[in-house]
Amino acid sequence: MKIIQIKADQFFERLKNNGVSMWDLFRNMIDGEEKQLLFLDKDEKIIAEYILPKTVEELDDDLETFKKTISSKVNLN
């Protein structure tokens, strides 16, 4: 499995500045090989990780799970 390290602050700032969805970017990274995405803070400590699946269908399932989880924890109204 390929490991990709991502500096979280820069990553999310670029997404915001370019108007790109994280999930759309992940979708473009899918090539049939699982990847471990490690999100690092400014001190290069791991703050989150995500296993990018092999297929778009699996990614869509992850997105739905994420939406359900986040909506149960955050009041979006």
N, C-alpha and C positions, 0 to 999 in steps of 0.2 A: 504494500500500500504506500502510495506516495504521500509524504508529509509536506504541507504548505504552511509556512508561518506568515501571519498577517499582523501588521501593526494596527491595532484596532482603531486608535484615534484617527490615523491617516485614512484608513479604509472607509470609515463611516463619514468622514468629512468629504472625501472624494465622491462617495455615493450621493451625498446631499448636494454637493456643488454641481454634479452632472445630472441630477434628477433620475438616477438609476436605482432600481429596486435590487436589494441584496439577493432576492430569490431569482430575479432575471439573470443576474450575474452568475449565480450558482448554476442555473439552467445551461448557460453557455459554456460552463466548465466541464459538463458531463461528457465523457468520452468512452464509457464502458469500463472504466477503472475507478474503484473506490479511492477517495482521497481523504486524508485526515487534515482538517483545517484547524490550525491552532491560532487563536486570537491572543495577541500579546499586548501588555500595557507598556507604558513608556520605559519601564525598567526591564522590559523583555520577559516578564513573568506571565505565565499562561493564565488568562482570565476566563477563557471559554474555549470549548472545542466542539467541532461538528464533523461527523463523518459524512462526506458528500457521497451519495449513493451512485450506483452504476447507471441507473436509468432515470429518465424524466418522470416516469410514473411514480417511482419511489420518492423522488423529490417532492412531487405534488402531494403525496401522502404525508410527508414530513411537514409541509407547509400547512396542511389542514390541522395536523396535530398541534403545531405551533400556535395557530390562530385560536384553537380551543383552549390551550393552556394559558395563553396570554390574556384572553378575554375573561377567563375565570379569575385572574389575579389582578387585573387592572380595570378600573371603571372607565369605560371609553365614552360615556355619556357626558 
